[in-house]
Amino acid sequence: NLYSFALIGNYPNPFNPTTTILFTLKENSPVTLEIFNALGQKVKTLYRDQMLRAGQVHRVTWDGTNDKNQKVSSGMFIYRLHAGRYTAQK
């Protein structure tokens, strides 16, 4: 349903050199999407309080860089989506 909150996932997984994260929103919301390493340290902010619309599949590509635009080491990463009162991570 395009009008539900869902963190659909990412592809390809594992990725090299980029991955695309897909999600839908229940309502128009400010969205924050962040990437964390396996130690729980924030690596990259893809969206920070960016207003996005419900009713479509949102796609954002992560190129494997940190907030300083440096390549990060390979490993496991967790991404967290916060939109309004909803939060999910994968």
N, C-alpha and C positions, 0 to 999 in steps of 0.2 A: 504494500500500500504506500503510495507516494506521499500520503498525509499521516505517516506515523514516524516516530523516532526510531531509527535503526542505523547501527554501525554495521554496514554490510560486510566489509572486509577489505583486503588489499590484494592486488595482483600485479605482477607475479610474486609469488612467495615460495621460496626465498627469491630475493631480487638482486639484480646487478645490471646496470647501475641505478635504475629507478624503480619505484613502485607507485601504484595509484591506489589511493584510499577512497572508498565509496561510502556514502551515507545519505539518509533521508531525514527530513525534519517534520515533526508533528505540526508546527506552527512557525511563522516567521520568527527568527530568533537571532540574537547575537551568538556567534559560534567561536569557541576556542578549541583548537586542535593542536596537540603537542605530542612530541616523540620523546620517549624515555629509554635509557639503556637498561640492561638487566639489573643494575644496581639501584635503579629508581631515580637516577640523575637525569634532569631534563637536558635533552640534546638539541632539540629544534622546536620552534614554534612556527607552525604553518599558518594558522589563523589566530588572531587575538581580538576577541569581541567584534568580529566582522559580521555585520547583519546579512543573513542569508534567508532566502524564501523557501517556504514549504512547497510541496507539489512537484518536486523534481529530484532526480538522483544527482547529488553533488559529487564531483570528482576532484581530488587534489593530488598532485604528484610530488613525491619526496625524492630528491636526487641523492640522498645518502650523505648530505652535508649537515654540519651543525650550524648554530646561529651565527658563527663567525665565517661561514661558507667554506669550512675546511672539511675534507672527507673524514668520515668517522670509520673506526675499525669495524671489521665485520663482526657479526654476533647477533644476538636476539634483541629485538626492540619491541617496545610496547607503545601503542598510540592511544591517547585518551581524547575523547570528544566530549565537550561540555556545551550544551545548547539549552538556554533557559533553565528549567529545573531538571533537565535530563543529563545524565552522564553515562558513558559506556567506554570500555577499553578492550583492546584485543592485542 
